[in-house]
Amino acid sequence: MASAPETEAFTPEDIFILSGQSNMSGRGGVDKHNHWDAIVPPECCSDPAKIFRLSAHLNWEMACEPLHHDIDTKKTCGIGPGMSFANAIKDKMGAIGLVPCAVGGTALKEWGKGTHLYENMIKRARAAMHQGGKIKALLWYQGESDTLFKHRVETYKANMEKLIHNVRADLYMPFLPIIQVAIASGEGKYIEEIRRAQKRIDLPNVVCIDAMGLQLKEDKLHLTSEAQVKLGQMFADAYLTHFAATKHSSVHSSVKRSFFCCCLN
């Protein structure tokens, strides 16, 4: 897939990190033969004046689907929640910069401080801020791989809270907003246990949205394109509800952790 044109000497004002595993990087529209149908829902269309992405080479370019095509490279990427999210909030923000970091099939332990995935995410986040943009939130969707083993369930909450502490410390943003997803599917039998752990994260400025009820593809693991559009809008609702007052400024006040559930039609 050809990259979008790079944007010289430009940094978006409002930056969002997109991280986790395959349902964040996007498998919407990807069939069982690992082929993306290239159908882009209108809610996920590009906006060359407002929505940008940080490429694998740390350059800003016009954002377009699939957002993770040069980041999650071992599988074919399709529609994820990022573009739907950005389009849903763009009228209330400055120029938006999306920083794709998600990689499919990754367990939470692979995102621990010092791992390649974690250090690359921090490197990309710092690069995104290099010319003056401000990180507004980390959007996180991960956990399907951790449903395989009981010991991962038992440590999930503590490890996720440690990850949040580490990211905030390494970015010098102690109140960085985190919007995480309670998973809708999993590779193993401990789906409900992981969901409970995700809902029990008890830190300031952490909001949880629930993907349960969103339509899954035939593999019963990945969200459809239509479901990804809805998820992006759920991310947007959560951000605008809990954190929009911080527009154009860093988050200095502590927002109580809450569970934010969007109703599904």
N, C-alpha and C positions, 0 to 999 in steps of 0.2 A: 504494500500500500504506500503510495506517495504521501509525503508529509505536506502539511499546509505551509504556505509561505511564512518565513520567519519575519518577525516584526523588529526592526532595528531600534536599539536604544529606547526600549519601551518597557515599563513595568506597570502592570495593573495595580489599581489602588487596593482592591479588596480580594484577598487570596484565600483559597480554600484547599486544604489537603484532602485528597480522596485515597483512602487506604483500606486494607483488608485482604480479602481473597476474591474468588471468581465472581460472586454476585455484585461486588463493587466494580471490578474491572469490566464486567459485562459479558453475558453470553446470550443476550436477547437477539433472536434472529439467526443464531448459529445452529445448524442442523446436526444430526447424529454423525454425519460425514465430516464434521468440523469445517463447514462452509458457511460463511455469513451471507445472508440474502441481500445485504446492502440497502435494505428498506429503512429509511430514517423517518420516524414519526415527526409530525410538525412541531411537537413540543420539544424536540431534540435538535432542531435546525440550528445551523451556525448563525452567528451575528458578528460580522467582522469588526464592528465598531464597539462591541461591548464584552464579548466573551473570548478569552484566550486560554491557551494551555501551555504548560512548560514541557518541552520535548525531552526525550531521553538525553539529549546533548545540552540541556539546560538553557535552551533558547525559547523565548516567547513566540508563539505563532497563533494564528486563528484556530480556535477550538472547533473540532468537527469529530463526528463519530467515525470509528470507534476511538474513544479518548485514550485507551490504554494500549493501542496497537504496537507501540514501541517499548512498552514497559513490561507487560505480561506476554512475553514472546513465545512461550512454549505451547500455547494454545491459541486458537483463533478467537479474537475478541469481537464482540458485537455491541449491542446497545446496553448501556449501564445507566445508573441514575444521575450521573454528573451533569449532562447537558440539560436534562429536564429540570434539575435543581437550579442551574444557572439561569435558564430562561424564566423560571418562576419568580426569581428575586431581582432580575436585572434592572427593572424600573425603579427599584428602591436603593440601588447601590451605585457606586462608581464602576469603572471598568473592572470586570471580574477576571481573576486569574485562577484557573484550575490546575492543581498539581497532582497528576495521577501517580500513585505509588503501589496500587494493589497488585498482588500476584496470586493466581489461582492455586488452590490445593495446599495453602500454607496454614500450618497450625500456629497457635498463639506463641508457643515456645520459639518459633522461628522469627518472631518479632521482638525478642528480648534485646536489651541494650548490648551492643557489641556484635550482634549478628549482621550479616550483609543487608538483609531487608531493612532492619531498623536504621542502620547507619546511612543507607542510601536514602531513606525517607527524610532523615534529618538533613542530609546534604542537599537534597532537592528543596526542602522547605527553606533552608538558609539562602540558597541561590535565588529562590523566588522573592525573597525580601531584600536582596542585595541592593537594588536601586531605589528602595524606599517604600515598596508596597507593604501592607500590613496583613498578617494572617488573621482571619476572622474566625475560623473554626476548622477542626479536624472532623471529617465525616468518615465513620468507621463501620464496615460491615464485614464481619469475620466470625467464625465459630463452627462452620459445618464440619471441618476436618477434626475438630476437637470432640465431636460426638462419638468417635470411634472407641475411645478408651476411658474407663472409669477414672483413672488417675488424672487425666486431663480435666475431667469435670470437677474433681475435688480441688484442683489448684487454679481453676479458670478465673474466679473472681479476684483472688489475690494477685495473680499474674496480670490481669487486665488493669487493675488499679496501679500496679507497679509500672506498667507501660505508660499509663497516663502521667504519672509523676515524672517519669524519665523524659518523656517528650516535652512536658512543660518546663522542666529544669534545663534541658539542652537547648530549648528555643528562648529561654529567659522570659517565659510567659506563664507565670504561676496560675493565672486564671483563664488560660486558653479554653474556649468553649469546645466541648466534645459532644457530637451527636452520634450515638451508636445505634445499631439495629439489633433487635431481638430476632434471631434467625427464624426462617420459615421452613427450613429443611435441613438435612444433614446426611453425612455419609455413614453414620452409625446409628445405634439405638438410643443414644443419650440426648436426643434433641431437647426434650422438655427440661432436663437437668441443666443443659447449657443455657437455655432460655431463662430459667430461674436465676442462674448466676449473673446473667447479663442485666436482668431487671434489678438485681440487688446491689449493683455498683453504687456506692454511696459517697460520692465526692462532689464538691462544689462545681457548678457549671458543667455538669454531665447530664445529658438528656437522652432518654431511650425511646426510640420509636419501634413499633411492632410490625414486622413483615408478615406475620401469620395471617392467612386469608388471601394474600396476593397470589395470582395464578402462577403455577409452575409449568415448566415445559414437560415433555413426555419423560424426561430423565428423572423427574420428581426431585430434582436438586437445584436447578437454575430457574430464575425468573424469566418469564416471557418479556418481549419488548414492551407490551402494554403494561405489564406489572412494573417494569423498570420505570416507565413514565410516572406511574402512580407513586412509586417509592421516591423518586426525585422530588415530586411535589410534597410528599410527607416530610422529607428533609427540609424543604423550603418553609413549610408551615412551622416546623419546629424551630428553625433558625429565626424566622420573623417574629414568632411568638415570644421566644425566650431571650434572644440576643440582638435583635435589630436596633435596640436603643443604643448599642455600642457602635453604630455606623460611624466610620471615619475616625474611630479612636480605639485604643487598646481597652481590654476589659480590666477594669480595676476593682470593681465591686464583686462580691461573691454572690452568685445566684445559687440558691438551694437546688440540690439534685432533684430532678423530677422525672416521672415516667409519663411520656406524652404519647397517647394512642390516637392515631387518626382513624376515623371510621371509614370502612370500606363499603363501596356499593356492591 
